[in-house]
């Protein structure tokens, strides 16, 4: 089993879907990436039939509210399971120094003492740096700084045992320094705030985001085999898949995915 589970696909201010976060499912384990902006992450995990006792690794890209606040709820839930004797092993959280400080601060201000006591004991932070390589589950993972102009943010690339690769560029436009990690990727996860045709309505460039057109042009330029678009607006949620695919096909000729929340994509 090797699949991508889109727990959320929307940008920070969506109300018709959940904030962008996902899990990579490998055999019986999950690698969780971000957690949205609140305790809705617990609902999304439940709806996706993800057993939290099988989540032992998590990566947090950056400390914006729509990515980091849900992390506190994941920590609380797993700490509760640990305290109840229902969780085996340690829970590992990978993130850069800024995100680590934010998460620890919020946790200290909001969590119960018995849950907070698990931080540094059975819930362990791993502060990652640009270019750092680690082995997570059966993946060789490299974390990298995307050089955000807004808040420090990291992406990652993962090489699987079968030789395929996946690259996550976070939720900001591509920076050329990321070419080393994204070029020729089998799977590329990229943000597409809105349709290029709707750029005057949603003003993605003012928010430092991309449109479907730019994301697809990028994937074509980088010779990516499969492109997954997320972190979108939700005004077109009912026909987003059709509209985004129609525009994207004009610029990208690989396999294009515009998933809805809870959609599963086979990575084999």
C-alpha positions in Angstrom: 0.0 0.0 0.0 1.4 3.4 -1.0 -1.2 6.2 -1.3 -1.7 9.9 -0.8 -4.7 10.9 1.4 -5.8 14.5 1.0 -7.2 15.4 4.4 -7.8 19.0 3.3 -7.4 20.9 0.0 -8.3 24.5 0.8 -6.5 27.7 1.6 -6.5 29.5 5.0 -9.9 31.1 4.8 -12.1 28.3 3.3 -15.3 27.2 4.9 -16.6 24.6 2.4 -13.5 22.3 2.7 -10.7 21.8 5.2 -7.3 23.6 5.2 -4.6 21.8 3.1 -3.0 18.9 4.9 -2.4 15.3 3.8 -1.0 11.9 4.8 1.2 9.4 3.0 0.0 5.9 3.7 2.7 3.3 3.6 1.7 -0.3 4.5 0.1 0.1 8.0 1.7 3.5 8.9 1.0 7.1 8.0 3.3 10.1 7.5 1.2 13.2 8.4 2.0 16.5 6.8 0.5 19.6 8.5 -2.9 19.5 10.3 -5.1 22.4 9.2 -6.3 25.2 11.5 -8.2 23.4 14.3 -9.7 20.3 15.7 -11.3 19.6 12.4 -8.2 17.5 11.7 -9.5 14.9 14.1 -12.8 14.7 12.1 -10.9 14.4 8.8 -8.7 11.6 10.1 -11.7 9.8 11.4 -13.6 10.2 8.1 -10.5 8.9 6.3 -10.3 5.9 8.5 -6.8 6.8 9.7 -6.0 5.1 13.0 -4.1 7.7 15.0 -2.3 4.8 16.7 -0.6 4.3 13.4 0.7 7.8 13.1 4.3 8.0 14.4 5.7 10.6 12.1 4.6 14.2 11.2 6.1 17.1 9.3 5.0 20.7 9.8 5.8 22.9 6.9 5.4 26.3 8.6 3.7 28.1 11.4 0.7 29.8 9.7 -2.6 29.3 11.5 -4.1 27.0 8.8 -1.2 24.6 9.1 -0.1 24.6 12.7 -3.1 25.0 15.0 -4.4 21.5 14.1 -1.0 20.1 15.3 -2.0 21.0 18.8 -5.0 18.8 18.5 -3.0 15.9 17.1 -0.6 16.2 20.0 -3.4 16.3 22.5 -5.1 13.2 21.0 -1.9 11.2 20.8 -0.9 12.3 24.3 -4.3 11.1 25.5 -3.8 7.8 23.8 -0.3 7.4 25.4 -1.7 8.3 28.8 -4.4 5.6 28.4 -1.9 3.0 27.4 -3.3 2.8 23.9 -0.4 4.1 21.8 2.9 2.2 21.3 6.2 3.9 20.5 7.0 7.5 20.1 5.4 10.3 18.1 8.0 12.2 16.0 7.4 15.8 14.8 9.7 17.2 12.2 9.8 20.9 11.7 12.2 23.9 11.5 13.1 26.0 14.5 10.4 28.7 14.1 7.5 26.2 13.8 8.9 24.2 16.8 8.9 27.3 19.0 5.3 28.2 18.0 4.0 24.7 18.6 5.7 24.4 21.9 4.5 27.8 23.0 0.8 27.1 22.1 1.1 23.7 23.7 2.3 25.1 27.0 -0.5 27.7 27.0 -3.3 25.3 26.2 -2.6 21.6 27.0 -3.4 19.8 30.2 -0.3 19.1 32.4 -0.5 15.3 31.9 -0.6 15.8 28.1 2.1 18.4 28.1 4.3 16.1 30.1 4.6 13.8 27.0 6.5 16.5 25.1 10.1 15.5 25.1 9.3 12.1 26.5 7.1 10.1 24.1 6.3 13.1 21.8 9.6 14.2 20.3 10.5 17.2 18.2 13.1 16.9 15.5 14.3 20.4 14.5 15.3 20.1 10.8 17.6 22.3 8.7 17.8 23.0 5.0 19.0 19.9 3.1 18.7 17.6 6.1 18.2 13.9 5.2 16.3 11.4 7.3 14.8 8.0 7.0 11.0 7.9 7.8 9.1 4.7 7.5 10.4 3.3 4.2 11.1 6.7 2.7 14.4 8.6 2.3 13.3 12.2 3.0 15.1 15.5 2.4 13.7 18.7 4.0 14.5 22.0 2.3 13.9 25.7 2.7 11.6 27.0 0.0 12.8 30.6 0.8 9.4 32.0 1.5 9.0 35.8 1.5 6.3 35.6 4.2 7.1 33.1 6.9 9.9 30.5 7.1 8.7 27.4 5.3 10.1 24.1 4.4 9.1 21.5 1.8 10.3 18.0 1.4 11.0 15.3 -1.2 10.7 11.6 -0.5 12.3 8.7 -2.4 10.4 5.4 -2.1 11.8 1.9 -2.1 10.5 1.3 -5.6 12.6 4.2 -7.0 9.7 6.7 -7.4 9.8 10.1 -5.8 7.4 12.7 -4.4 8.0 16.4 -3.8 6.0 18.8 -1.8 6.7 22.5 -2.5 4.5 23.9 0.4 1.9 26.5 -0.3 3.9 29.3 -2.1 5.1 29.8 -5.6 8.1 27.9 -6.8 11.6 29.2 -6.2 14.3 28.1 -8.5 16.4 26.8 -5.6 13.9 24.0 -5.3 14.7 22.6 -8.7 17.2 20.1 -7.3 14.3 18.5 -5.4 11.4 18.9 -7.8 12.8 18.3 -11.3 11.8 14.9 -12.8 9.7 14.0 -9.7 7.2 11.3 -10.2 4.7 13.2 -8.0 4.6 17.0 -7.4 2.3 18.6 -4.9 1.9 22.3 -5.6 -0.5 25.1 -4.6 -2.9 26.6 -7.0 -4.8 29.4 -5.3 -7.3 29.9 -8.1 -7.9 29.7 -11.8 -5.7 32.1 -13.9 -9.0 33.2 -15.4 -10.1 34.4 -11.9 -6.9 36.1 -11.0 -8.5 39.5 -10.9 -11.2 38.2 -8.5 -9.0 36.3 -6.0 -5.8 38.3 -6.4 -3.3 35.4 -5.8 -0.2 37.4 -6.6 -0.9 39.9 -3.9 -1.1 37.0 -1.5 2.1 35.4 -2.9 0.3 32.5 -4.5 0.1 30.8 -7.9 -2.8 30.1 -10.2 -3.6 26.8 -11.9 -1.8 28.1 -15.0 1.5 28.8 -13.3 1.5 25.5 -11.3 0.9 23.5 -14.5 3.5 25.4 -16.5 5.9 24.7 -13.7 5.2 20.9 -13.7 5.6 20.8 -17.4 8.9 22.7 -17.2 10.2 20.4 -14.5 9.2 17.2 -16.4 6.9 16.0 -13.6 4.9 12.9 -14.3 2.0 13.5 -11.9 0.8 16.8 -10.5 -1.5 17.3 -7.5 -3.0 20.8 -7.1 -4.2 22.0 -3.7 -4.5 25.0 -1.3 -7.2 26.5 -3.4 -10.2 28.8 -3.0 -13.5 27.2 -2.3 -16.0 29.4 -4.2 -15.8 26.9 -7.0 -15.8 23.8 -4.8 -18.7 22.1 -6.5 -17.1 22.1 -9.9 -13.5 22.9 -8.9 -12.1 19.6 -10.2 -13.6 20.1 -13.7 -12.7 23.8 -14.0 -9.1 23.4 -12.7 -8.5 20.4 -14.8 -9.8 22.1 -17.9 -7.5 25.1 -17.4 -4.6 23.0 -16.4 -4.7 20.7 -19.4 -3.7 23.7 -21.6 -0.3 23.9 -19.9 0.5 20.5 -18.5 0.5 17.2 -20.3 1.2 14.7 -17.6 -1.3 13.2 -15.1 -3.2 16.1 -13.4 -5.1 15.6 -10.1 -7.4 18.1 -8.5 -8.5 16.2 -5.5 -11.4 16.9 -3.1 -11.0 16.5 0.6 -10.6 12.9 1.7 -9.7 11.7 -1.8 -7.1 9.0 -2.0 -4.5 8.8 -4.8 -2.7 5.6 -5.5 1.1 6.3 -5.6 2.1 3.0 -7.1 
